[in-house]
Amino acid sequence: MLLRGIIWGYCLLGGIVLAQSKFENVRLERPRKAKYDYAQSEPSIAINLNNPDEMVAGSIVNDFYYSLDGGKSWKSKSLKSKYGVWGDPVLLYDKHGAAYYFHLAQYKGVFIDRIVCQRAEQTGKKFTKGSFPRPNGKKAQDKHWVAYDHQRDRLYLTWTQFDHYGSEEPKDSSVILFSASDDQGQSWSEPVRISKWAGDCIDSDGTVEGAYPTVDRKGNLFVVWSKDGGLYLQQSKDGGNTWLSEERKIQELEAGWDLSVEGISRCNGFPVLIADTSGGKHDGRLYLNWSDQRFGKGNTDVFLSYSDDQGQSWSSVKKVHEDRFGREQFFSSMALDQTTGNLYVLYYDRRNYDDLRTDVYCSYSKDGGSSFTDVRISKSPFIPDASVFMGDYTAISASQGRIRPIWPRMDDKKISLWIAIINKID
């Protein structure tokens, strides 16, 4: 793998000569009404399939951003809902050009009791008041991800339900739930449990969490999540009406998903699962990305495996990045440009330093994940402080040759939110 790019200059950092990133970095201004201490962390971003100049993004706890010029400039707002807006934003577009903002909520003081979907007919227009799958009393509904089925025009939502969030009581458990919408998010099917094996409620390795759905061109639906040192796969061939009798373990997680990374208050290695629907050479391939510490604490790495038989078997595990020094790569996210079949993995990276200075890298593959090329996309490193919560993930979206990674950085304990303008990465 080669580090490519136009070199604007050199600086000597930690004994390594490091080329400056060639990509423009754009800061997203914090919404004027954002009062949350950790605003601008845990971002999500999406590109309009019908017009790649239109983009939407979100960050905790209720931040919303949109761009009409390919990400060069952004408007910032605070999202509102009568049900409350309480973080974990997930943004996407449907084939009609409507934008969706999914988030946690606290209605009438009940802690994250539902997951709310708000829809805007066009980028930058007013969002609906919101809809949601049926809540379950005071049980916590947490960490959702969403997939969109272009063939059926259907939304799929998966998440973790906690009997009592943070409880150490053996009687309290966590399970993975699923719901779907066939009317552009106006209403949702009755939530169903798709994990046979429950987890605890501690919000750590023993908890079932990070459920990530994807759908292939044939309408096959797949969901992957983490639990007890493994990644598990569930599958439906009929749009979520029926599922396998139990989930299958498809990968080992050497130290679990709850990772310890110096300078970060908490860090997970949750999986990302994407089906190739590009119509290209690898159409139908499932790409699985995650992080773990199989090479030891203090050496978190970002991995990839893929399946060409609907998850029955998987390729050998591959590190997506180059790192000769055994340093940390963490908080990975992944996107597939369905118009080109190119794959992009975003992550924080400390390969260039022997301290906590942290860069942002993107590794990309144009051959179906067989090989990757690393590119540094941040203009300068930052130093995180574990006393300040920086969120749980980064995000990236790619469409029609536009690649838009988004990430928070921390300077003097202050969080800011950035994207890189990438229209050609090599």
Secondary structure, DSSP 8 states (H G I E B T S, - for coil): ---------EEEETTEEEE---SEEEEE---TT---TTTT-S-EEEE-SS-TT-EEEEETTTEEEEESSTTSS-EEEE---TT---S--EEEE-TTS-EEEEEEE-GGG-TT-EEEEEEESSTTS---S-B-S---TT-EEEEEEEEEETTTTEEEEEEEEESSTT---TT--EEEEEEEESSTTSS----EE--SS-B-SSSSTTS-EEEEEEE-TT--EEEEEEETTEEEEEEESSTTSS--SS-EEEEE-TT-SEE--TT-S-EE---EEEE--SSSTTTT-EEEEEEE-TT-TT--EEEEEEESSTTSS----EESS--TT---EEEEEEEE-TTT--EEEEEEE-TT-SSS-BEEEEEEESSTTS--EEEE--SS-B---TTS---S--EEEEETTEEEEEEEEEETTEEEEEEEEBS---
